[in-house]
Amino acid sequence: MEKQLDTLSFSHHAEIRKDPWNELIQSSCVDSIEAGSMVRPLVLSARKNYRILRDLWSNANVLPLPSILKNPVIQTFQPSQAIAFLLAQKWECVFPPLSLKQFPSGSALLANEIGDPENPLPTLAELCQLALLWWIGGFETPARSLIQWLIPLADTPVLWCPENEFDENETLISFSLLFRAIGDIEKANELFQGVQKPIDPFFLKLARSTPRIEEVFSRVETVEDPYLGLKFFKSKKSAAAFTLTGAGSSLGMLRLKEVEIRAFGPQRLPLSEKNSFGIFSLPDGNPLQGWSRCLALPEVWIGMKNENGSRIDLKFVGLTPQEPLAIVFYAKALSCQIGSAVYKPKSLQRYMGETDCLSLQGRTENLKIETAFSHKVQVIPLSGEGSFWNADFLISFEIHPVAAAATFFFSSASQ
């Protein structure tokens, strides 16, 4: 299941490196919250409830409202349940025992019950927060296994994240705090460099409250999680992750040092149609067997095979000429080249034609994408910020309804 490469044993000697969070705590360079603004009722959305509870926990002057902990809504969302447990300790009131839900791999869903109608699939940022909250609450064994599962996925942080829920700043902060907790100050600092301020007080509270985790964690170059249909591959140059589960999210992502495919997956045509990207397949507690479903076309099933991070084989069942479908890549790069033509982000120049090869270019490295046969392709420059996972390009490969298959090859080259 996991191939061990080496181990992480981060002890206090790592403190010789600069810890950006210590400086932040001392300077109190964070947003302030009015205590009166905290007196808000819980709402129906699980994620909105979690935000309210985050604010309650991070504000030392908030009025005690133990009755809020009796709301059954918070019992169905694991991060809310974890914070409510900490609040109950703070207010010295009775709280039901936590019912922690994890897969054997160490991964976890956000909802206590599999199949909860409100997207139980977490963002990786939320899972980092959940692991730290568990550790603070004294649930060290589940926290430890979740942390071990999360460590390699810092290189592919967009997994399971729909476009409208992606918050790059929160992702960087959450992984920075996770690596700080296990003593990897160098990695924590690297992630912190991309953080935009001001920072939500909740994260400062996490930084203050999380004790140093004196554990040994394995570095891995491959991860397989059959319950989430996840495969992760890492080499010296690249990291790639592919998944069969999602709720309006992607089939995976691939990352070089300077070029990223932030998300890729099925998208119903035309590309202008809203809410037409991604897959919808929730884990049911049983290992997945290589298939997922198209969000916009639920009758279309997608089979995916990938033995390593350099090739993806896709096949489609249920595709018809009346409902055209494409595999779309949202990429970050300085430019995209097809033949001799070069396309830049934030420009009006687009490509529409047939090809079986293109190149995404960084400063010193390029990512080449080739297909087994030609597809109708569109390349649309994007803004690079504010939407579409902050991608620079949308690249669409139309799937022929008769062939109903596609094979993608990825290779890197130095300039």
N, C-alpha and C positions, 0 to 999 in steps of 0.2 A: 504493500500500500504506500509506504513512504520510504524512499531511499535516503539513508543518512549520508551526508557529505562531510560535515564536521560539527562541532558543538559550539554553543555560545555559553560562556561562563563569565558573566559580567559582574565583577565584584567592585568594591569601593575604590580600587585603584583607578577606575574609569573616571573618578571625580576630578582627576587632574585636567580633564578636558572641560571646557566651558559649558555649563548647563544653562541654556537660554531661559528655562522656566524659573530657575532660582532668581535670576535677574528680574524677570517679569513679576514674580511674587513680591520681591522687595520694593519694586518701583510702583506696584499696584496700577500698572498701565492697562486698566480694563474698564469696561462700561460699568456704570453704577445703576442700581435698581432701587426705585422708591419702594419702601415697604408696603405702602398703601396699594401699590399697583399689583401686589401679589394676591390680594383677596379676590380671586376669580373662581367661578364654579368650573368644575370639570365639564368637558364637552364630549361629543360622541366620537370624534376622531381620536384613535389611539395615539397617533403621533403628536397631535396637538396637546393631548393630555400629558404626554411625556415632556413636552416643552414646558408646560405649566409646572410640573413637578420638579423639573430641573431648576427652574427659577426659585421655587420654594426652598429647595435644598441648598442652593448657593447663597441665599440671602440670610445673614445671621440675625437680622432685625425683624424678620417676618413674624406676624402675629400667629400664635399656635392655633392651628385648625385641625385637630385630630379627627374631626368628623369626615374630612375629605378622604381619609384613608379607608373609610368604609364603602366608598363607591366601588361597585363590582367591576366597573369598566377597567380599572387599573390592574385587576387580577388577570386579565387576558393578554397583557403585553409585558413581556419579560423585563425590559428596561424600566418601565413604570413601576413594576412590582419591586424591583431591586431598590429604586429610590424611595418608594413608599416604606420599605423595610427600614432604610436608614433614617427616614423622617420619624418613624415610630420610635426608634431608639432615642432620637434627639428629644422627642416630646414625651418619652417615657409612657407610651400607651401600647396596648396590646395589638398585635398584628398577626394575622394567620401565618403559619409556616410557609416558606417559599416552596413552590413546586417547580424545580428547575428542569427544563426540557433540553436535552442535547442528543445529537446523533452519536453513534459509536466513534465516529471520526474526530469528535471534539467540536464540530460545527454546531450551530444553534439557530433556531428560528426566533423571530420576535414574538410570535403568538404562542401561547401555551398549548393550544390545540391545533394540530395539523389540519389544514383546510379552512382556517379562519377566513371569512370573506374579505376582511381588510388586509390586503397584501402582507402575509407573514414573512415574506422574504426580506432579509435585512440588507441595508447597505453595510459595507465593511466598516465605515465610521461608527455606525451604531453598535456593531459587534465589539469594536475596540472599547467603546464606552461601557458596554455590558460586562465585558471581562474585568475591567477595572472596578466597576461597582460591586461585582461579586467578590472581588478580592478584598475591597474595603469592608464589605459586610461579613467577611470571615468564611466565605464559601470558596476556599482555596483550591480544592480538587477540581471542580468544574471550571473555575477561572483558569487554572493552569493548563488544562487540556484545550480550552478555547484559545488562549494565548499562543500555544504551540501551533495550532491550526492557522492562526492569523499571520504569524511572522512572515512566511514567504509571500503572502498575498499583498504585502505593502507595495510590491512592484506592479500589481494589477488592480488598483483600487476602485475601478469603475464597475466591477462586477455587481450584478443584481440591482443596479441603480437606474431606474427610469430617468429619462432626460429631464423631466420637470422636477425631480427630487435631488439632482446632483448639486452638491455644494463642495467645491474643491477646497475651500478654506477649512471647513469642518473636517474633511477627510485628512488633510495634512496635519491639523491639530491633533486629531484623535490618534493617528498612528505615531506622531511625535511623542505623545504622552505614554503610549504603550511601550515604545522602545526606551523611553526614559525610565519607566517603572522597572524594566528588567536590566537596567544599567548600561544600555548601549547608547551612551551620550552622543557618540559621533553620528549615529543614524538619526537620533532624535533631533540633533542640531541641523543636520542636512534637510530634514523635512520641515523644520521650523523656519528655515530661510525663505520658504515660499509663502508663509502665513501673512495674511493681511490683517492689520490692526484697525480698530480696537477688537479685543477678544471677549467673547461671551464669558461672564463671571463663572458660569458652570465649569468651564475648563480650568480656570484658576483654582476653583474648589477641588476639582479632581487632582490637580497637581499638588495641592497642599495635603490632600487626604490619603493619597495612595502611598503606602509604605514601599520601600525598596524590596523588590522580589528577589530573594537570594535563591535562585534556581538555575539549573542547567537546561537550556533549550537547544534542540537539534536544529541545525541548518539543513535544509533539504533542497534537492534539485528537481525532484518530482513529487507531486501529491496527487492522489486519486481519492475522491470522495463519492462513492456510488450513490449515496442518498441524495446528493445535490447534482449528480451527473457532472461532477467537476474533474477536470484534468489540468494540472499545472506543470509547466516545464520551465526550467531556468538553465541558462548557460552563461558563459562569461560575458557574452555580448547582448543577450536578449532574455526576455521573460514573456511567457504566453500562458493564458488561462482560457479554458473553454468550458461552458456549462450548458446543460440541457434544461435547467430550471430558470424560471423568470416570470415576471408579471409586468409586461411592457418594457422589459429590459433586453439586453443583448445576449448573443450566443457566446460572447467572449471578447478578449482584447489581446493585443500583442504590443510589446514595448522594446524598442532599442534605446540606446542612451539618448539619442536626439530626435527620434521619430517614433510616433505612437499611432497605433490603431486603437482609439479609445473605446470604440464599441463597433460591433458588426452584427448584422442579423437580417431577417426577412423584413421587407417593407412592401406593402401593396402600392402599386402604381395607380395614378400618377404620384410623383414624389411630393407634390404640394398638398396631398391629402393629410389631414391632421390625425394624430393618434393611430397611425398605421404601421409603426415600427415595432419590431421585437417579437418575443415569444411569450406564451402563457402556458406554463406547466408548473404546478406546485408539487413539491415532494409529498408523498403519501405514507412515508415510513418504510417503503420498500426500495431497494436499489433500482435505479433507472437502467433501462436496457437499450440506450442509444437513440431514443426518439424524443422529440419535443413537438409542440404545436405552434402554429403561426397565430399571433394575437389578432391581426386584422382579418384573417381567413381561418377560423377555427377548424374547418374541414380539411385543411392542408397540414399534413404531418411532415416533419423534417427529421431525417436521419443524419447523424454526424459521426464521422470517424476521424480520429487524429492520434497517430502513434507517437508524434513528437510535435514540437512547435513550428515546424517548417512546412506542414501540409495539412489541409483540411479537405475531406471528401464529404460532399453533401448530396443527399437524394431527397426527392419530394414525392409524396403520395397525395392525390386529391387535387392537383393543380389542373386548371382548365384555361383555355384561351380567353374565356370571358372575364377572368379575374387575373390579370398579369401581376407578376411578383418579381421582385429583385432582391439580391443580397447587397446590402448597403454597408459601406465602411465609412465611419466618421474618423478622420485622421488628423493628427497634428504634425505639420512639417513646414519647412520654409517654402517649398515649391513642390509641384507635381509635374512630372514630365511624361509625355506620350509621344514617341518618335522624337522629332526635333522640337516639338512645341512644349513650352514651359508655362505653367499656370501658377499664379501667385494668389495668396489669401487676400481677402478684402478687395478683389478686383471684379470687374463685370465680365471678363473673358471666361467662357465656359467651353467644355468639350462635349460633343455628342457624336458618336460614331461607333464603329466596331473595332475591337482590339483584343489581344490576349496578353498584353504586357504593359505595365506602367511602372514608374519609379517615384517614390516619395523621398524627398531630399532634405537632409539636415546640413549642418555646417561641415561635418567631416565624414558622415556616414549616410548611406542611402538604403532604403528598404524597397526591394523589388517585389512586385506582385505579378505573378504569371498565372494563367488559367490553362486548363487542358485543351480548350478550344475557344474560339472567339465568341464574345458576347457583345450585345448592344450595351455600350458604356456611356454613362454621363459623369462628368466631373464638374462640381459646382463649388467655387470658392466660398468660404464662410468668413465670419468676422473674427473667429478665434477666441471669443470671449462672450459670456453672457447667455449662451444657449448651445444646444447640441454638444454637451460635455466639453465646452470650450474648444471644439475642433476647428481646424482651418479648412478642411475639405470634406465634402460629401461625395463619395465615389460609388456609383450604382452599377451593378452587373445584372442585367435582366436575365431571368431564367426562362429558357425555352420550354413551353408546356409539354412538348413531345419528348425531348431528351430528359427533362425533369431531373437534372443533375448538374453539379458544378464541382470542380476541383481547383483549389487555390494553392499555389506554391509561394513560399516566402523565403527570400534570401537577402543577406546584407552585404554591402560592399563599401569599403573606404574610398573616399574621393582622392 
